[in-house]
Amino acid sequence: MSQQATPVRPAPRSRLRRVLPLLIAAWLVLEIWLVTVVADVVGWSTVLLLLIAGVVLGGMVIKRAGRRAFAAAVEQSKDPQSAQPQTGTTMTVLAGLLLIVPGFLSDVLAVTLLLPPTRALWRALGRRTAKRVLNSTAPVGADRLADAMRLQEQMRIHRPDGKVIQGEVVDPAQGPQGSHGPDTDYRPPLTH
């Protein structure tokens, strides 16, 4: 007698993955509608010039962000002990890409990523979202974003050369393991 295997049910898709195609379609429809409305007011040739200007400006923004990131990388390579400078490259490149995308809604969103007050709001939103994803109780493999964030957090533990530094947290007031003298416990040597 053959035994029939029970079908494996795929993991349920997250709400964002279900709604994202609809949001993208709505965004495209709004972009096209807004371009036609602006073209009726100022003319198609002006709209074409504005769209081309957006592409050129977006390329300039990305190029500037790349130069800043390269300069920061050179500075970091000269003095590896210094704190890594905050260049804001990710948001600037995203703003440049949004400027390159044809449409006026994407251009407005790009400007909010470039202006310091609204950039701070976007950064705070991103940090809050990242914290929520990191604290997610979703099992490994169920949420790809949570898995990627957890992996990134684990990689921060490692040194740049990939080695893990072993150690223990010691309360300065109590000393190692509650004693006030030097730590004389045997510890195995670190392997290289």
C-alpha beads as a LAMMPS data file, in Angstrom:
LAMMPS data file: protein, C-alpha beads

192 atoms
191 bonds

1 atom types
1 bond types

-500.0 500.0 xlo xhi
-500.0 500.0 ylo yhi
-500.0 500.0 zlo zhi

Masses

1 110.0

Atoms # bond

1 1 1 0.000 0.000 0.000
2 1 1 1.418 3.409 -0.884
3 1 1 1.323 6.178 1.620
4 1 1 0.359 9.564 0.296
5 1 1 2.516 12.484 1.454
6 1 1 0.741 15.442 2.913
7 1 1 1.328 18.530 0.827
8 1 1 3.648 21.079 2.386
9 1 1 1.979 24.428 2.731
10 1 1 4.184 27.361 1.708
11 1 1 4.904 30.024 4.304
12 1 1 2.296 32.782 4.239
13 1 1 3.371 35.926 2.444
14 1 1 3.772 39.050 4.507
15 1 1 1.241 41.811 4.190
16 1 1 3.778 44.059 2.465
17 1 1 4.559 41.410 -0.176
18 1 1 0.851 41.081 -0.919
19 1 1 0.226 44.834 -1.170
20 1 1 3.487 45.949 -2.824
21 1 1 2.447 45.192 -6.449
22 1 1 -0.746 47.194 -5.938
23 1 1 1.205 50.109 -4.436
24 1 1 3.641 50.120 -7.367
25 1 1 0.785 50.075 -9.881
26 1 1 -0.963 52.945 -8.060
27 1 1 2.312 54.915 -7.983
28 1 1 2.793 54.464 -11.750
29 1 1 -0.780 55.523 -12.493
30 1 1 -0.354 58.650 -10.322
31 1 1 2.963 59.503 -12.002
32 1 1 1.463 59.220 -15.488
33 1 1 -1.631 61.189 -14.499
34 1 1 0.475 63.957 -12.934
35 1 1 2.715 64.187 -16.012
36 1 1 -0.336 64.609 -18.260
37 1 1 -1.846 67.249 -15.953
38 1 1 1.405 69.233 -15.865
39 1 1 1.772 68.844 -19.647
40 1 1 -1.703 70.308 -20.163
41 1 1 -0.723 73.340 -18.074
42 1 1 2.829 74.064 -19.259
43 1 1 3.106 72.075 -22.502
44 1 1 4.710 68.795 -23.491
45 1 1 8.045 70.322 -24.497
46 1 1 8.478 71.865 -21.040
47 1 1 7.568 68.557 -19.378
48 1 1 10.131 66.779 -21.558
49 1 1 12.803 69.322 -20.565
50 1 1 11.873 68.908 -16.879
51 1 1 12.141 65.120 -17.126
52 1 1 15.533 65.367 -18.865
53 1 1 16.699 67.868 -16.232
54 1 1 15.660 65.365 -13.551
55 1 1 17.796 62.661 -15.155
56 1 1 20.831 64.978 -15.378
57 1 1 20.356 66.263 -11.819
58 1 1 19.916 62.718 -10.508
59 1 1 23.166 61.664 -12.151
60 1 1 24.959 64.627 -10.586
61 1 1 23.569 63.777 -7.139
62 1 1 24.707 60.145 -7.441
63 1 1 28.149 61.231 -8.662
64 1 1 28.512 63.620 -5.706
65 1 1 27.460 60.888 -3.266
66 1 1 29.993 58.523 -4.811
67 1 1 32.776 61.058 -4.405
68 1 1 31.865 61.628 -0.746
69 1 1 31.762 57.887 -0.087
70 1 1 35.126 57.404 -1.797
71 1 1 36.686 60.234 0.221
72 1 1 35.310 58.697 3.432
73 1 1 36.707 55.282 2.453
74 1 1 40.140 56.794 1.753
75 1 1 40.056 58.600 5.107
76 1 1 39.067 55.372 6.860
77 1 1 41.897 53.473 5.163
78 1 1 44.437 56.083 6.308
79 1 1 43.290 55.933 9.934
80 1 1 41.356 52.701 10.601
81 1 1 40.942 53.541 14.301
82 1 1 38.931 56.697 13.588
83 1 1 35.176 56.608 13.724
84 1 1 33.552 56.026 10.364
85 1 1 32.076 59.321 9.131
86 1 1 28.376 59.566 8.432
87 1 1 28.177 60.467 4.755
88 1 1 24.457 59.830 4.198
89 1 1 25.379 58.126 0.937
90 1 1 22.510 55.656 0.889
91 1 1 19.806 58.291 1.097
92 1 1 21.595 60.546 -1.382
93 1 1 21.945 57.747 -3.944
94 1 1 18.287 56.819 -3.446
95 1 1 17.357 60.473 -4.016
96 1 1 19.435 60.500 -7.204
97 1 1 17.721 57.348 -8.463
98 1 1 14.304 58.837 -7.721
99 1 1 15.269 61.962 -9.669
100 1 1 16.276 59.794 -12.630
101 1 1 12.943 57.936 -12.602
102 1 1 10.567 59.865 -14.876
103 1 1 7.766 61.548 -12.993
104 1 1 7.108 64.350 -10.569
105 1 1 6.023 62.410 -7.471
106 1 1 9.367 60.611 -7.427
107 1 1 11.109 63.994 -7.781
108 1 1 9.227 65.382 -4.770
109 1 1 10.148 62.293 -2.744
110 1 1 13.789 62.719 -3.832
111 1 1 13.803 66.316 -2.624
112 1 1 12.536 65.166 0.804
113 1 1 15.486 62.759 0.961
114 1 1 17.925 65.581 0.173
115 1 1 16.674 68.316 2.517
116 1 1 18.159 68.035 6.045
117 1 1 14.925 68.368 8.101
118 1 1 12.983 65.765 6.135
119 1 1 16.088 63.597 5.747
120 1 1 16.238 63.365 9.556
121 1 1 12.608 62.199 9.569
122 1 1 13.351 59.515 6.962
123 1 1 16.413 58.403 8.933
124 1 1 14.366 58.130 12.147
125 1 1 11.688 56.143 10.306
126 1 1 14.341 53.805 8.897
127 1 1 15.907 53.233 12.315
128 1 1 12.531 52.535 13.891
129 1 1 11.672 50.079 11.115
130 1 1 15.057 48.366 11.428
131 1 1 14.632 48.039 15.194
132 1 1 11.165 46.532 14.732
133 1 1 12.516 44.063 12.170
134 1 1 15.454 43.127 14.422
135 1 1 13.104 42.523 17.335
136 1 1 10.820 40.439 15.130
137 1 1 9.937 37.034 16.499
138 1 1 9.522 35.577 13.028
139 1 1 11.344 32.257 12.706
140 1 1 14.465 32.099 10.563
141 1 1 13.496 31.817 6.908
142 1 1 10.009 33.277 7.320
143 1 1 10.935 36.930 6.805
144 1 1 13.853 37.661 4.472
145 1 1 14.261 41.247 5.663
146 1 1 14.445 40.124 9.293
147 1 1 16.974 37.450 8.332
148 1 1 19.133 40.011 6.493
149 1 1 19.002 42.442 9.411
150 1 1 19.935 39.703 11.897
151 1 1 22.847 38.646 9.680
152 1 1 24.071 42.228 9.456
153 1 1 23.879 42.557 13.240
154 1 1 25.852 39.331 13.671
155 1 1 28.498 40.558 11.236
156 1 1 29.070 43.631 13.408
157 1 1 30.394 41.330 16.112
158 1 1 33.261 40.230 13.880
159 1 1 36.374 42.263 13.316
160 1 1 37.154 43.436 9.767
161 1 1 39.523 40.494 9.268
162 1 1 36.724 38.059 10.175
163 1 1 38.161 36.980 13.532
164 1 1 36.027 36.947 16.648
165 1 1 37.496 38.492 19.758
166 1 1 36.774 36.372 22.808
167 1 1 36.241 38.092 26.118
168 1 1 33.961 38.615 29.036
169 1 1 32.165 41.595 30.496
170 1 1 33.640 42.651 33.830
171 1 1 32.047 45.068 36.265
172 1 1 34.895 47.455 37.195
173 1 1 33.638 47.819 40.770
174 1 1 33.640 44.079 41.457
175 1 1 36.479 42.921 39.226
176 1 1 36.528 39.504 37.589
177 1 1 34.006 37.107 39.101
178 1 1 33.401 39.280 42.160
179 1 1 36.993 39.223 43.470
180 1 1 39.110 42.303 44.000
181 1 1 42.398 40.726 42.922
182 1 1 43.797 39.906 39.508
183 1 1 42.094 37.280 37.398
184 1 1 44.151 34.091 37.719
185 1 1 41.713 31.601 36.201
186 1 1 43.043 29.467 33.357
187 1 1 41.799 30.373 29.909
188 1 1 42.713 28.381 26.819
189 1 1 44.915 30.237 24.339
190 1 1 43.290 31.896 21.374
191 1 1 43.923 30.188 18.073
192 1 1 44.951 32.189 15.076

Bonds

1 1 1 2
2 1 2 3
3 1 3 4
4 1 4 5
5 1 5 6
6 1 6 7
7 1 7 8
8 1 8 9
9 1 9 10
10 1 10 11
11 1 11 12
12 1 12 13
13 1 13 14
14 1 14 15
15 1 15 16
16 1 16 17
17 1 17 18
18 1 18 19
19 1 19 20
20 1 20 21
21 1 21 22
22 1 22 23
23 1 23 24
24 1 24 25
25 1 25 26
26 1 26 27
27 1 27 28
28 1 28 29
29 1 29 30
30 1 30 31
31 1 31 32
32 1 32 33
33 1 33 34
34 1 34 35
35 1 35 36
36 1 36 37
37 1 37 38
38 1 38 39
39 1 39 40
40 1 40 41
41 1 41 42
42 1 42 43
43 1 43 44
44 1 44 45
45 1 45 46
46 1 46 47
47 1 47 48
48 1 48 49
49 1 49 50
50 1 50 51
51 1 51 52
52 1 52 53
53 1 53 54
54 1 54 55
55 1 55 56
56 1 56 57
57 1 57 58
58 1 58 59
59 1 59 60
60 1 60 61
61 1 61 62
62 1 62 63
63 1 63 64
64 1 64 65
65 1 65 66
66 1 66 67
67 1 67 68
68 1 68 69
69 1 69 70
70 1 70 71
71 1 71 72
72 1 72 73
73 1 73 74
74 1 74 75
75 1 75 76
76 1 76 77
77 1 77 78
78 1 78 79
79 1 79 80
80 1 80 81
81 1 81 82
82 1 82 83
83 1 83 84
84 1 84 85
85 1 85 86
86 1 86 87
87 1 87 88
88 1 88 89
89 1 89 90
90 1 90 91
91 1 91 92
92 1 92 93
93 1 93 94
94 1 94 95
95 1 95 96
96 1 96 97
97 1 97 98
98 1 98 99
99 1 99 100
100 1 100 101
101 1 101 102
102 1 102 103
103 1 103 104
104 1 104 105
105 1 105 106
106 1 106 107
107 1 107 108
108 1 108 109
109 1 109 110
110 1 110 111
111 1 111 112
112 1 112 113
113 1 113 114
114 1 114 115
115 1 115 116
116 1 116 117
117 1 117 118
118 1 118 119
119 1 119 120
120 1 120 121
121 1 121 122
122 1 122 123
123 1 123 124
124 1 124 125
125 1 125 126
126 1 126 127
127 1 127 128
128 1 128 129
129 1 129 130
130 1 130 131
131 1 131 132
132 1 132 133
133 1 133 134
134 1 134 135
135 1 135 136
136 1 136 137
137 1 137 138
138 1 138 139
139 1 139 140
140 1 140 141
141 1 141 142
142 1 142 143
143 1 143 144
144 1 144 145
145 1 145 146
146 1 146 147
147 1 147 148
148 1 148 149
149 1 149 150
150 1 150 151
151 1 151 152
152 1 152 153
153 1 153 154
154 1 154 155
155 1 155 156
156 1 156 157
157 1 157 158
158 1 158 159
159 1 159 160
160 1 160 161
161 1 161 162
162 1 162 163
163 1 163 164
164 1 164 165
165 1 165 166
166 1 166 167
167 1 167 168
168 1 168 169
169 1 169 170
170 1 170 171
171 1 171 172
172 1 172 173
173 1 173 174
174 1 174 175
175 1 175 176
176 1 176 177
177 1 177 178
178 1 178 179
179 1 179 180
180 1 180 181
181 1 181 182
182 1 182 183
183 1 183 184
184 1 184 185
185 1 185 186
186 1 186 187
187 1 187 188
188 1 188 189
189 1 189 190
190 1 190 191
191 1 191 192
